[in-house]
Each structure stands twice: as C-alpha cells, then as structure tokens.
Amino acid sequence: MPSKLDLARSWLPRYTGMSIDDFGDYILLTNFTNYLNRFTEQFGCDVYGEDRPMQAATNDAGLSMINFGIGSPNAAIIMDLLSARRPKGVLFLGKCGGLKPSTEIGHFILPIAAIRGEGTSDDYFPPQVPALPSFKLHKFVSQKLAERIPDYRTGVVYTTNRRIWEHDREFLAQLQKMTAIAIDMETATIFIVGHHNEIARGALLLVSDVPIMPDGIKTEESDARVTREWTDLHLQIGIDAMTHIGAQGEPIKHFRY
C-alpha cells in the first residue's frame, strides 16, 4: 500500500496539472477563478490544470497560486496534497459572510481562530483541538494589511459545510450565541489540516455579504460589486505578504508534542 506522501506526490500534479517542482515555497490559495486569472495577468505566467479539478500558476518570484474550488472537503484535499511540496507558508484568500453589525461588505478580516463546524476537520484531530493560524505568518500578513487598511478586523470565524442556510432561523440563533465575527466554508479546515501536515498557514478574508440582514444576503449583483471594488486590493495584499515573508518575516518553526 502506498504511503500518504506517495499519494500526495502523485495526486498534486494529477489534480493541478503542474509538477511538484514548479510550485514555489509560498502559496496563495483561492476558490475563485478570477483571482487566479488576475494573478496570471499581472505576472504573465501560465495557468496549469484548466482541464483538472484545480488550477495553479507560479510567477517568476516563486510565488504560486492555486484555485482549489469551494468547500471544506476541497480545502482538506489541497492542504493534504501540499504535503508533497512542504511549502514554507500558505495563505488563503477567501470571502466570508459578516455576522456582526460592525462587519460590513468590503471589510477585511484576519481571523485569530476558526470554529470547526464543518465536520471535515474531525478526521484529523479531536474536536477539542482549536483551529488556529500560524502566529508568525499572520503577524507578517497583519503588518502588510495595516500598511493599506489600518482598521481591518480580527476575530473568530465559524466554518460550515452548509451553503444555503440563510433561511434557517435556528442556525442563525446558534451563530449569534457563538459570537463569531464571520462565517465561511474553508478556514477552519485549512487551519486544522495545515496543523496536521505541519504547514504554516493563514487566511485573509474579504466580507462579501452580511447574511444576518435580509438585504445583506449575497446576490449575483452584490457579488459582482465586491469583485469590482475589492478583489484587486485583496489579491495584492496577499501577493505582497507572501512575496516578502521569506526575507522580512520571522522564521516559522514547527514543534511536535
């Protein structure tokens, strides 16, 4: 029977169409095609895997970006497959729904933790293990973020596998009791599976809707506005952070217990 590492080495190129050696030491993750397209347009690099489940690209500076799709299971898959490359840092650029009146569309959130409501992460660690980012990676991202947006948000994000839940009043009441600042479908999984694979990880989230308000639920029109007004800034902060973290950030060490 092949080992997990053997499978990851075989499946990372199989899922992305890009060889392991073509991935850089630092990775940006997204689940939006237009983020990857803007990345490749900016740097003039090729897109791999257009006929595969995931697409990837690497610029001349050695920064890679992967569009892994939507949802917790896909987030777990890519964080497992990246164990074949053992990157020095991974940053997820995702969107989320704001759960606080003070969290408005267009705000950026650097989560300090994520609540594991998705179930996928239970296959990696017991429920008592918190889903946390790598502190030194987030510390550097926060510095780059503060240079452009001094009033960004921090807080705990709730990660769920449910996509259509806005109609469920009981679920909304549960979210309010948990006092999470936002909700998404990937962050907790990325944190937990990154921890499991000893990969430094973080997330920078863009508030794309405010689902606790009747007029704040995402529509095609509102999402187009978010893309038009904030996507470029979101992407550029991620690029700046992960391009310079190797030279300017603190060394990230993994300790086993």
Secondary structure, DSSP 8 states (H G I E B T S, - for coil): ---HHHHHHHHHHHHHSS-GGGS-SEEEEES-HHHHHHHHHHHT---B-TTSSSEEEE-TTSEEEEE--SSHHHHHHHHHHGGGT--SEEEEEEEEEE-STT--TT-EEEEEEEEEESSGGGGTS-TTS-B---HHHHHHHHHHHHHH-TT-EEEEEEEES-SS-TT-HHHHHHHHHHT-SEEESSHHHHHHHHHHTT--EEEEEEEEE-TTSGGGS--HHHHHHHHHHHHHHHHHHHHHHHHHHHHHS--------
